[in-house]
Amino acid sequence: MSAPDKKLSQKLEQVELQPDNSEILISVIIVNYNVKEFVQQVLHSLQKSLTTIPSEIFVIDNASDDGSQKMVTDQFPQVQLIANKQNVGFSRANNQAIHIAKGKYVVLLNPDTITQEDTFSTLLQFMDSHEDAGMATCKVLNPDGSLQLACRRSYPTPWVAFTRLIGLSHFFPKSKLFGRYNLTFLPEDEMSEVEAISGSFMMVRRKALLDIGLLDEEFFLYGEDLDWCYRTIENGWKIYYVPTTQIIHFKGESSKQSRLDGMLIFYRAMALFVKKHFRRRYLFITYQILLLAIWLRAGFSFLQNSIKALSVPFLDLLLLQFSLVLALFFKFGHLDFWQDYVPVNVAYSSVWLLSLFFAGSYGKWKFSSSRAGLAVLGGFFINSALTYFFKDYAFSRAVLLLAGSVNFVCIGGWRLLLKLMHRFNMAPFHGTLGHTLLERPTLLVGDFSRGEKVLEKLRARIGSGYEIIGLVSVNSDDVGKEYKGVSVLTTIESMDETIHRRNIKEVIFSTQQISYDKILAAMTKSRSHKAHFKIIPSNLDVIIGKASIDQLSDAPLLDIDYKLASPTNKAKKRIFDFLLALLCLILGMPVFFVYSTFNRSRLAKVHLRISGSNDKKKIKVWYYKNGRFLAKWPLIWYVLKGQLSFVGRELNESATEIESDLNVVKPGLTGLVQVGRHRKLSLEEKENYRLFYIMNYSILLDIEIIFKTIFKI
């Protein structure tokens, strides 16, 4: 026996547990590291799940700096908090609580989970009727309602690992020969004996603990659950998968770290497991091949993630080269100078790529066409300066101007194209492709007849990414009614068809009036449509979803610099309006002439206040009140004169709205309020939209609003 194995063996032999306390059936152990909101939510769900069960709850905090410890102490005084001064890892933290736990059963539970009301009662009944069960787990769901495959699996033996590594388990999931890694050949609703279960939810019999010992602290994170399961079966106990109850697991939030660090920790854990249990079980060559396969898989995963991370900048780089080739050919009629300008090309491309990087185009806002466009403009000005100072080593200014124009169209354009494809369901894009305009079609589920406030909070959050197109009520009598101008489309039991018919991307549950049983049942039923399910916990101002927490609480509006108040931005807006109006009038006059010939009788006039709080400053404008885009064509003349704007406040406002202090912009042909008019916005919501526009104004924001108006994206 090697020194590490001997050390571990001695440690397990010395396990000392607290005496069995017959009054406590379940000891729940949660290890937390900087996921306060998830811990809050799981503790709320445990309050419902453990209402009638004698239990104790431990939260072991691994030196979080997000206020987790204070939250647990203040809001959940009944919970036993163990506050570590450093991150000691998952295994050691769990062992701290296992040492002092008194329950007949110990449950390891990840903080990024939500338990169903009957989760523990169902598993208690199962464990009491299966005395050979050392461990058990329930069905674990992903946030989209699908089964989390890792909740039941096999050991990574050479054959199982081989089928996994080369993809046979993926291509033949229903095969008993190839699908053993995640037991995908077994029906997910069938109770079964398995070799391993996930550490996100493990119920362990106290008597089994005395045989198998504590978690192996050599595993800092990952692999400790697999090792524990292996030792459980080695000691004569059985492990069961019990799908008659279920939990949600927002996988990944309980182990936040960089993707590379996470991969390295995971594959090191797998290598440690193989060394510990398979070194003497298999021939030397087989064992070495298995280790090699693990690290080859690690290298492949690293390469795959690197390619994914670099795909967007690589596409931008290709477009930069295309624009320079096009500009050189247009200027000289040939590409003979291309090789001479390679160093200059490298410098110019680097400036543009760095501009995109610092604008966030390779991070959080990678699909924002407005940010990409601004970054291209910024790079253009920097490269123009380089052209001025290094004339002998630079492209001509004509080449730079043409290349910059093409970059602006192409680099911002492909992102805008993705948005259009996403809007018309032409590509399987999920998540936020635009904070302001490309909102995901969303259903909000709750009990709105009892004064639910979530709808108001969501609609007040401009740029949240959620377009509330309908409500789902827990009461069938509410169907057909309206709350805050939004219709109740269906009930929670029947929303599956609505998700499919309306191409819903997000479903948000307000848990105040909805049981977790109903939530998980609805998720399971609707999972084939690939909608993302999120939860607003009781009494919390957050929306919890997969790898994301969206704040709902209102942001303070003090000391804010309104961008549109800047004289520079006002001048930019006026120049943009003038040039676009002139272009539209020149190009569109023939079309409008035909339109006006057949619609003269519909011409009407209206008095508008231009801006500010001076009621005397009004104008009289003529346009066709009944009609769509062409009906507003006469208004472009007033845009050209500076009396209106392409993007601004509504043309027809009530007296109350006109008095608003936020009406510092001219009336517009379109605007944030206008593109959201189908939502029946309240006065407060309209003011929030105006405030958002004033604070975040840019020419590219105007362009996106115009595109949304024209294409209904």
C-alpha positions in Angstrom: 0.0 0.0 0.0 1.4 3.4 -1.0 1.9 6.2 1.5 -1.1 8.3 0.4 -3.4 5.2 0.4 -2.1 4.2 3.9 -2.7 7.7 5.2 -6.2 7.7 3.9 -7.0 4.3 5.3 -5.9 5.3 8.8 -8.0 8.5 8.6 -11.1 6.5 7.6 -10.6 4.0 10.4 -10.6 6.8 13.0 -14.0 8.2 11.9 -16.0 9.4 15.0 -19.6 10.3 14.6 -22.0 11.8 17.0 -24.4 9.3 18.7 -27.5 8.5 16.7 -30.3 10.9 17.8 -33.6 9.2 17.2 -35.4 12.5 17.3 -33.6 13.7 14.1 -34.2 11.8 10.9 -32.3 14.0 8.4 -29.1 16.1 8.6 -28.8 18.3 5.5 -25.3 19.6 4.7 -24.8 22.5 2.3 -21.3 23.8 1.3 -21.3 27.4 0.1 -18.8 29.5 -1.7 -20.0 32.9 -2.8 -23.5 31.9 -4.0 -25.6 33.8 -1.5 -28.8 34.0 -3.5 -28.7 30.3 -4.3 -28.2 29.4 -0.6 -31.1 31.7 0.2 -33.3 29.9 -2.2 -32.4 26.4 -1.2 -33.0 27.2 2.4 -36.4 28.5 1.6 -37.2 25.3 -0.3 -35.9 23.2 2.6 -38.3 25.0 4.9 -41.1 23.6 2.8 -39.6 20.2 2.3 -38.7 19.5 5.9 -41.8 21.0 7.5 -43.0 17.7 9.1 -39.7 15.9 9.3 -37.4 16.2 12.4 -34.2 17.6 10.9 -31.2 19.8 11.2 -29.5 21.9 8.5 -25.8 22.8 8.3 -24.3 25.5 6.1 -20.5 25.3 5.8 -19.2 28.6 4.3 -15.8 28.4 2.6 -14.7 32.0 3.3 -17.3 33.7 1.0 -17.0 37.4 0.6 -20.6 38.1 -0.7 -22.4 38.4 2.6 -23.5 34.8 2.8 -22.6 34.2 6.4 -24.5 37.3 7.6 -27.5 36.3 5.5 -27.7 32.8 7.0 -27.2 34.2 10.5 -29.9 36.9 10.1 -32.5 35.2 8.1 -32.1 31.5 9.1 -31.2 31.4 12.8 -32.2 27.8 13.0 -29.5 26.8 10.6 -26.1 25.7 12.0 -23.4 27.8 10.3 -19.8 26.7 10.2 -17.7 29.6 8.9 -14.3 28.7 7.6 -11.6 31.3 7.3 -10.3 29.8 4.0 -11.7 27.7 1.2 -10.9 24.2 2.4 -12.6 22.4 -0.5 -15.8 20.5 -0.9 -14.8 17.2 0.8 -13.3 18.7 3.9 -16.2 21.1 4.4 -18.7 18.3 4.2 -16.7 16.3 6.7 -16.8 19.1 9.2 -20.6 18.8 9.4 -20.7 15.0 9.1 -18.6 14.8 12.3 -21.3 16.5 14.3 -24.4 15.5 12.4 -27.0 13.5 14.5 -29.5 12.4 11.9 -30.4 8.9 10.9 -29.7 10.0 7.4 -27.1 12.5 6.1 -27.9 14.4 3.0 -25.3 16.3 0.9 -27.0 19.0 -1.0 -25.5 21.6 -3.4 -26.5 25.2 -2.7 -27.6 25.7 -6.3 -30.6 23.3 -6.0 -34.3 23.5 -5.2 -36.0 20.6 -3.5 -39.6 19.5 -4.1 -42.0 19.5 -1.2 -42.1 15.7 -1.1 -38.4 15.1 -1.8 -37.3 14.0 1.7 -40.5 12.3 2.7 -40.4 10.1 -0.5 -36.7 9.2 0.0 -37.2 8.5 3.7 -40.0 6.0 2.8 -37.8 4.4 0.2 -34.7 4.1 2.5 -36.8 2.6 5.3 -38.2 0.0 3.0 -34.8 -0.9 1.4 -32.4 -1.6 4.3 -29.7 -2.6 1.9 -29.5 0.9 0.5 -26.5 2.8 1.7 -27.1 5.7 -0.6 -29.9 7.1 -2.7 -30.7 10.0 -4.9 -33.7 11.4 -6.7 -34.3 12.6 -10.2 -32.2 15.7 -10.8 -33.4 18.2 -13.4 -31.6 20.8 -15.4 -33.1 24.3 -15.5 -34.7 23.5 -18.8 -36.5 20.5 -17.3 -34.3 17.8 -18.8 -32.7 15.0 -16.8 -29.2 15.8 -15.5 -27.4 12.8 -16.8 -24.7 12.9 -14.0 -27.3 12.1 -11.3 -26.8 8.3 -12.1 -23.8 6.8 -13.7 -21.2 4.1 -13.8 -17.5 3.9 -12.7 -15.1 5.1 -15.4 -13.7 1.6 -16.1 -11.4 1.4 -19.2 -14.3 0.3 -21.4 -16.8 2.9 -20.0 -14.2 5.6 -20.3 -13.3 4.5 -23.8 -16.9 4.6 -25.1 -17.2 8.0 -23.5 -14.0 9.5 -24.8 -14.5 8.5 -28.5 -18.1 9.5 -28.5 -19.8 6.0 -28.7 -21.9 6.8 -25.6 -23.2 10.0 -27.4 -24.0 8.3 -30.7 -25.6 5.2 -29.2 -27.1 6.3 -25.9 -29.7 3.5 -25.7 -27.1 0.8 -26.1 -26.3 -1.2 -23.0 -22.8 -1.8 -24.4 -22.0 1.9 -25.2 -24.3 3.9 -22.9 -23.0 2.8 -19.5 -21.3 6.1 -18.7 -24.5 7.9 -17.8 -26.8 4.8 -18.0 -28.7 6.5 -20.8 -30.1 3.1 -21.8 -32.2 3.1 -18.7 -35.6 4.8 -18.6 -35.3 8.0 -16.6 -38.5 7.2 -14.7 -37.5 3.7 -13.7 -36.1 3.1 -10.2 -32.8 1.3 -10.5 -29.7 0.2 -8.7 -26.6 2.1 -9.9 -22.9 2.4 -9.3 -22.6 6.1 -8.7 -24.8 9.2 -8.1 -24.1 12.9 -8.1 -22.8 14.9 -5.1 -25.5 17.5 -5.8 -27.9 15.3 -3.9 -26.8 12.2 -1.9 -28.8 10.7 0.9 -26.5 8.4 3.0 -27.6 6.0 5.7 -25.8 6.6 9.0 -25.0 2.9 9.4 -23.3 3.0 6.0 -21.2 6.0 7.0 -19.7 3.9 9.8 -18.5 1.4 7.2 -17.4 3.7 4.3 -16.0 6.6 6.4 -15.8 10.3 5.5 -15.2 11.9 2.1 -11.6 11.6 0.9 -10.1 15.1 1.4 -7.5 14.4 -1.3 -10.3 15.4 -3.7 -10.6 19.2 -3.3 -13.6 19.4 -5.7 -15.1 16.8 -8.1 -14.5 13.1 -7.9 -15.2 12.8 -4.1 -18.8 11.7 -4.8 -17.6 9.0 -7.2 -15.0 7.8 -4.7 -17.6 7.7 -1.9 -20.0 5.7 -4.1 -17.2 3.2 -5.0 -16.4 2.6 -1.3 -20.1 2.2 -0.5 -20.4 -0.7 -2.9 -17.1 -2.1 -1.9 -18.4 -2.3 1.7 -21.5 -4.3 0.6 -24.1 -1.5 0.4 -26.3 -0.7 -2.6 -26.9 2.7 -4.3 -30.3 3.5 -5.8 -31.8 6.1 -8.2 -35.3 6.9 -7.1 -37.2 9.0 -9.8 -40.5 9.3 -7.9 -39.4 12.7 -6.6 -37.1 15.4 -8.1 -35.0 18.5 -7.5 -33.6 21.3 -9.8 -29.9 21.7 -10.0 -28.5 24.9 -11.5 -25.3 23.1 -12.4 -22.0 25.0 -12.0 -23.0 27.7 -9.6 -21.8 25.9 -6.5 -18.3 25.6 -8.0 -17.7 29.0 -9.5 -14.3 29.4 -11.1 -12.7 30.0 -14.5 -13.5 27.4 -17.1 -9.9 26.4 -17.4 -9.4 26.0 -13.7 -12.6 24.0 -13.5 -11.5 21.6 -16.2 -8.1 21.1 -14.7 -9.6 20.3 -11.2 -12.1 17.9 -12.8 -9.6 15.9 -14.8 -7.1 15.8 -11.9 -9.9 14.4 -9.8 -10.6 11.7 -12.4 -6.9 10.8 -12.6 -6.8 10.6 -8.8 -9.8 8.3 -8.7 -8.2 6.0 -11.4 -4.9 5.9 -9.5 -6.6 5.1 -6.2 -9.0 2.4 -7.3 -7.8 0.9 -10.6 -4.0 0.9 -10.3 -4.0 -2.7 -8.9 -7.2 -3.8 -10.5 -6.0 -3.7 -14.1 -2.9 -4.5 -16.0 -0.2 -1.9 -16.0 -0.7 -1.1 -19.7 -4.5 -0.9 -19.4 -4.1 1.4 -16.4 -1.7 3.7 -18.2 -3.9 3.8 -21.3 -6.8 4.9 -19.1 -4.7 7.7 -17.5 -3.6 8.8 -21.0 -7.2 8.8 -22.2 -8.2 11.1 -19.3 -5.5 13.6 -20.1 -6.2 13.4 -23.9 -9.8 14.2 -23.1 -8.7 17.1 -20.9 -6.6 18.4 -23.8 -9.5 18.0 -26.3 -11.8 19.8 -23.9 -9.3 22.7 -23.5 -8.9 22.9 -27.3 -12.7 22.9 -27.8 -13.2 25.7 -25.3 -10.4 27.7 -26.7 -11.8 27.4 -30.2 -15.2 28.4 -28.9 -13.8 31.4 -27.1 -11.7 32.5 -30.1 -14.4 32.0 -32.7 -15.8 35.5 -32.5 -12.5 37.4 -32.6 -11.3 35.1 -35.4 -14.4 36.0 -37.5 -13.8 39.7 -36.8 -10.2 39.3 -37.9 -11.3 37.6 -41.2 -13.6 40.5 -41.8 -10.9 43.0 -41.1 -8.7 41.3 -43.7 -11.6 41.3 -46.2 -12.2 45.0 -45.7 -8.5 45.9 -46.3 -8.3 43.7 -49.4 -11.5 45.4 -50.8 -10.2 48.9 -49.9 -6.8 48.2 -51.6 -8.4 46.8 -54.7 -10.8 49.7 -54.9 -8.0 52.2 -54.5 -5.3 50.7 -56.8 -7.2 48.2 -59.0 -4.8 45.5 -57.9 -3.3 43.9 -54.8 0.4 44.2 -55.6 1.0 46.3 -52.5 -0.5 43.8 -50.1 2.7 42.1 -49.0 4.5 45.5 -48.5 1.8 46.5 -46.1 1.7 43.3 -43.9 3.3 45.1 -40.8 0.8 48.0 -41.2 -2.0 45.5 -41.6 -0.9 43.8 -38.3 -0.9 47.2 -36.5 -4.3 48.3 -37.9 -5.9 44.9 -37.2 -4.5 44.9 -33.7 -5.9 48.3 -32.9 -9.4 47.3 -34.1 -9.3 44.0 -32.2 -8.2 45.7 -29.0 -10.9 48.3 -29.4 -13.5 45.5 -29.7 -12.0 43.7 -26.7 -12.2 46.8 -24.5 -15.7 47.5 -25.7 -16.8 44.1 -24.3 -17.4 42.5 -27.8 -15.5 39.4 -26.7 -17.1 39.1 -23.3 -20.5 39.9 -21.9 -21.7 41.9 -25.0 -20.2 39.8 -27.7 -23.5 40.0 -29.7 -24.1 43.7 -29.2 -24.0 45.4 -32.7 -24.0 48.8 -31.1 -20.9 48.2 -29.0 -19.1 46.6 -31.9 -19.9 49.5 -34.1 -18.7 52.0 -31.5 -15.5 50.0 -31.1 -14.9 50.0 -34.9 -15.3 53.8 -34.9 -12.9 54.1 -32.0 -10.4 52.0 -33.8 -10.8 54.0 -36.9 -9.9 57.3 -35.1 -6.9 55.7 -33.6 -5.7 54.3 -36.9 -6.4 57.6 -38.6 -4.0 59.2 -36.1 -1.4 56.6 -36.9 -1.9 57.4 -40.6 -1.3 61.1 -39.9 1.9 60.6 -37.8 3.4 57.7 -39.8 2.7 58.6 -43.4 5.6 56.7 -44.9 4.5 53.4 -43.1 0.7 53.6 -43.4 -2.1 52.9 -45.9 -3.5 55.9 -47.7 -6.3 57.7 -45.9 -8.7 56.7 -48.6 -7.9 53.0 -48.0 -8.4 53.5 -44.3 -11.7 55.3 -44.7 -13.1 52.7 -47.0 -11.8 49.8 -44.8 -13.3 51.5 -41.7 -16.7 51.8 -43.4 -16.7 48.2 -44.5 -15.6 47.1 -41.0 -18.5 49.2 -39.5 -21.0 47.5 -41.7 -19.6 43.9 -41.5 -18.5 43.7 -37.9 -21.6 45.3 -36.5 -23.7 43.7 -39.3 -23.1 40.1 -38.6 -24.1 40.6 -35.0 -27.3 42.3 -36.1 -27.9 39.5 -38.5 -27.7 37.0 -35.6 -30.3 39.0 -33.8 -32.6 38.9 -36.8 -32.1 35.2 -37.1 -32.8 34.7 -33.4 -35.9 36.9 -33.6 -37.3 34.9 -36.5 -36.2 31.5 -35.0 -33.8 30.8 -37.9 -31.0 29.7 -35.6 -30.9 28.0 -32.2 -29.6 30.9 -30.2 -30.5 31.2 -26.5 -29.6 33.7 -23.9 -29.3 37.5 -24.3 -28.3 38.7 -27.7 -29.1 42.3 -26.9 -29.8 44.0 -23.6 -32.2 46.6 -24.8 -34.0 45.5 -28.0 -33.7 41.7 -28.5 -35.7 40.7 -25.5 -36.6 37.0 -25.1 -40.3 36.1 -25.4 -41.2 35.4 -21.7 -44.1 33.9 -19.8 -44.6 35.0 -16.2 -46.2 32.4 -13.9 -47.9 33.4 -10.6 -51.1 34.3 -8.7 -51.8 37.8 -10.0 -55.2 38.1 -8.4 -53.4 38.5 -5.0 -51.5 41.6 -5.9 -48.4 39.9 -7.3 -45.7 42.7 -7.7 -43.2 40.8 -9.9 -44.8 41.9 -13.2 -44.4 45.6 -12.2 -40.8 45.0 -11.3 -39.9 43.2 -14.5 -41.5 45.8 -16.7 -39.7 48.5 -14.8 -36.3 47.0 -15.6 -35.4 48.5 -19.0 -32.9 46.3 -20.8 -33.6 43.2 -18.7 -33.9 41.0 -21.7 -37.4 39.8 -20.9 -40.4 40.5 -23.1 -43.4 39.6 -21.1 -45.9 38.5 -23.8 -48.3 36.8 -21.4 -49.2 35.5 -18.0 -49.8 32.0 -16.7 -52.0 31.8 -13.7 -52.4 29.2 -11.0 -56.1 29.9 -11.1 -58.2 28.7 -14.1 -60.7 31.5 -13.5 -58.0 34.1 -14.4 -57.6 33.0 -18.0 -58.7 35.8 -20.4 -58.3 38.5 -17.8 -55.7 41.3 -17.8 -53.3 42.4 -15.1 -51.3 45.6 -15.7 -52.3 45.4 -19.4 -50.9 41.9 -19.9 -53.3 39.0 -20.6 -53.5 35.7 -18.7 -53.0 33.2 -21.6 -53.3 29.9 -19.8 -52.9 27.9 -16.5 -49.7 26.3 -15.3 -51.1 22.9 -16.1 -51.7 23.8 -19.7 -48.8 26.1 -20.6 -46.9 23.5 -22.6 -48.9 24.3 -25.7 -48.5 28.0 -25.2 -44.7 27.7 -24.9 -44.7 25.8 -28.2 -47.2 28.0 -30.1 -45.6 31.3 -29.1 -42.0 30.2 -29.3 -41.3 31.1 -25.7 -37.7 31.4 -24.7 -38.0 32.1 -20.9 -40.5 31.0 -18.3 -40.3 32.7 -14.9 -42.0 31.3 -11.9 -42.9 33.4 -8.9 -42.7 30.9 -6.0 -44.7 32.9 -3.5 -48.0 31.2 -4.4 -46.7 28.1 -6.4 -45.5 24.9 -4.9 -42.2 23.4 -6.1 -44.1 20.2 -7.0 -46.1 22.2 -9.6 -43.0 24.0 -10.9 -41.0 20.8 -11.4 -44.0 19.0 -13.0 -44.5 21.9 -15.4 -40.8 22.0 -16.3 -40.7 18.3 -17.0 -43.8 18.5 -19.2 -42.5 21.4 -21.2 -38.8 20.5 -21.5 -39.1 19.3 -25.2 -39.4 23.0 -26.3 -36.0 24.0 -24.9 -37.4 27.0 -23.0 -35.3 28.2 -20.1 -37.0 28.1 -16.7 -36.2 30.6 -14.0 -37.4 31.2 -10.5 -38.1 34.3 -8.4 -37.8 33.1 -4.8 -40.2 34.2 -2.1 -39.3 37.6 -0.6 -36.2 37.9 -2.9 -35.5 40.6 -5.5 -33.6 38.2 -7.8 -34.4 35.9 -10.7 -32.5 32.6 -10.4 -31.6 30.7 -13.5 -28.8 28.5 -15.0 -25.5 30.3 -14.3 -27.2 33.6 -13.8 -28.8 35.8 -11.1 -30.7 38.9 -12.4 -31.4 41.6 -9.9 -35.0 43.0 -9.7 -34.5 45.6 -7.0 -34.6 49.2 -8.3 -31.2 50.9 -8.9 -30.6 54.3 -7.3 -31.1 57.2 -9.7 -28.8 59.7 -8.0 -25.8 61.5 -9.6 -26.5 60.0 -13.0 -24.9 61.7 -16.0 -27.5 61.9 -18.8 -25.7 61.3 -22.0 -28.3 63.1 -24.1 -27.7 66.3 -22.0 -24.2 66.6 -23.5 -23.9 69.2 -26.2 -21.7 66.8 -28.2 -24.3 64.1 -28.2 -27.0 66.6 -29.1 -25.0 67.7 -32.1 -24.4 64.0 -33.1 -28.1 63.3 -32.9 -29.0 66.3 -35.0 -26.4 65.5 -37.7 -27.6 61.9 -37.8 -31.2 63.0 -38.1 -30.4 65.5 -40.9 -28.3 63.1 -43.0 -30.8 60.2 -42.7 -33.8 62.4 -43.4 -32.1 63.9 -46.5 -31.3 60.4 -47.7 -34.8 59.1 -47.1 -36.4 62.1 -48.9 -34.2 61.7 -51.9 -34.5 58.0 -52.3 -38.1 57.5 -51.2 -39.9 60.4 -52.9 -41.1 58.4 -55.9 -42.5 55.7 -53.6 -44.2 58.2 -51.4 -45.6 60.1 -54.4 -47.5 57.0 -55.4 -48.7 56.3 -51.9 -49.9 59.9 -51.3 -51.9 59.9 -54.6 -54.2 57.2 -53.3 -54.4 58.4 -49.6 -55.0 62.2 -49.8 -58.3 62.0 -47.9 -56.4 60.5 -44.8 -54.1 63.4 -44.4 -54.4 65.0 -40.9 -52.6 67.5 -38.7 -51.6 67.5 -35.1 -50.0 70.1 -32.8 -46.8 68.9 -31.1 -44.6 70.4 -28.4 -41.0 70.1 -29.5 -39.2 69.7 -26.2 -38.7 71.0 -22.7 -41.4 72.3 -20.4 -42.2 75.4 -22.4 -45.8 74.9 -23.6 -45.6 77.8 -26.1 -43.0 76.0 -28.2 -45.4 74.0 -30.4 -45.5 73.1 -34.1 -48.2 72.0 -36.5 -47.3 68.9 -38.5 -49.1 67.0 -41.2 -49.0 63.2 -41.7 -51.3 60.2 -42.4 -52.7 59.1 -39.1 -53.9 55.8 -40.3 -51.2 53.6 -41.7 -47.8 52.1 -41.0 -44.3 53.2 -42.1 -45.2 55.2 -45.3 -48.0 57.0 -43.4 -45.3 58.9 -41.4 -43.3 59.9 -44.5 -44.3 63.6 -44.4 -42.8 63.8 -40.9 -39.4 63.2 -42.4 -39.5 66.8 -43.7 -39.9 68.1 -40.1 -37.0 65.9 -39.1 -34.9 67.5 -41.8 -35.9 71.0 -40.4 -34.9 69.9 -36.9 -38.4 70.1 -35.4 -38.8 66.3 -35.0 -36.3 63.4 -34.6 -36.2 59.9 -36.0 -36.0 58.5 -32.4 -37.7 60.4 -29.6 -40.8 60.5 -27.5 -44.3 59.7 -28.7 -46.0 62.0 -31.2 -49.3 62.0 -29.3 -48.9 62.4 -25.5 -51.4 63.1 -22.8 -51.2 66.4 -20.8 -49.7 64.5 -17.9 -46.9 63.0 -20.0 -46.1 66.4 -21.6 -45.4 67.8 -18.1 -42.8 65.1 -17.4 -39.3 66.4 -16.7 -37.9 63.5 -18.8 -39.3 65.0 -22.1 -36.0 66.6 -23.0 -36.0 65.0 -26.5 -38.1 66.0 -29.4 -41.1 63.9 -30.6 -39.9 61.0 -32.8 -41.1 58.8 -35.6 -40.2 55.9 -33.3 -38.6 55.3 -29.9 -38.3 52.9 -27.1 -41.8 53.7 -25.9 -43.2 53.3 -29.4 -41.7 49.9 -30.0 -43.0 48.7 -26.7 -46.5 50.1 -27.2 -48.1 46.7 -27.5 -47.3 46.2 -23.8 -49.8 48.9 -22.8 -47.2 50.7 -20.8 -48.2 52.8 -17.7 -47.0 56.4 -17.3 -44.3 55.2 -14.8 -43.0 52.6 -17.3 -42.9 55.1 -20.1 -40.8 57.4 -17.9 -38.5 54.5 -17.2 -38.0 54.0 -21.0 -37.4 57.7 -21.5 -34.9 57.8 -18.7 -33.1 54.7 -20.1 -32.8 56.3 -23.5 -31.5 59.6 -22.1 -28.9 57.9 -20.0 -27.7 55.4 -22.7 -28.0 57.5 -25.9 -25.8 56.7 -28.8 -26.2 56.9 -32.6 -26.0 53.1 -32.7 -28.8 52.8 -30.2 -30.9 55.0 -32.5 -30.0 52.7 -35.4 -31.0 49.6 -33.4 -34.4 51.2 -32.5 -35.0 52.1 -36.1 -34.2 48.6 -37.2 -36.5 47.2 -34.6 -39.3 49.4 -35.8 -38.9 48.4 -39.4 -38.3 44.7 -39.0 -40.2 44.2 -35.8 -37.2 42.4 -34.3 
